[in-house]
């Protein structure tokens, strides 16, 4: 699978998919190793603490605090880590609709976390990119 770098091609060919479940962002002290049993979908080390993205039920069961619940939308196009503008285009599209976007880039895909109550609206907004090429 070859990664795509051209922005227009990325936007036209992406097929956003809503991942089932709700996710939360938690900040904890310690190392990622301390939380591997929770099977986080992402960890990130910041000076203030370790961020975990976890299923909401996992965080509740572990007694971890969080502020909001989010839905995950995966952009099912193999975007290159060197591609320029995808995050900005997605963020701008969701901004037009009044939807906060928390973007996580992984090796193959970008993943957007949006407020759960706005997930369907976010999905529809992102599908506008591929609809404009039809």
Buried (B, 14 or more C-beta within 10 A) or exposed (E): EEBBBEBEBBBBBBEBBBBEBBBBBBBBEEEBEEBEEBEBBBBBEEEEEBBBBBBBEBBEEBEBEBEBBBBBBBBBBBBBEEBEBBBEBBBEBBEEBEBBBBBBBEEBBBBBBBBBEBBEBBBEBBEEBBEEEE
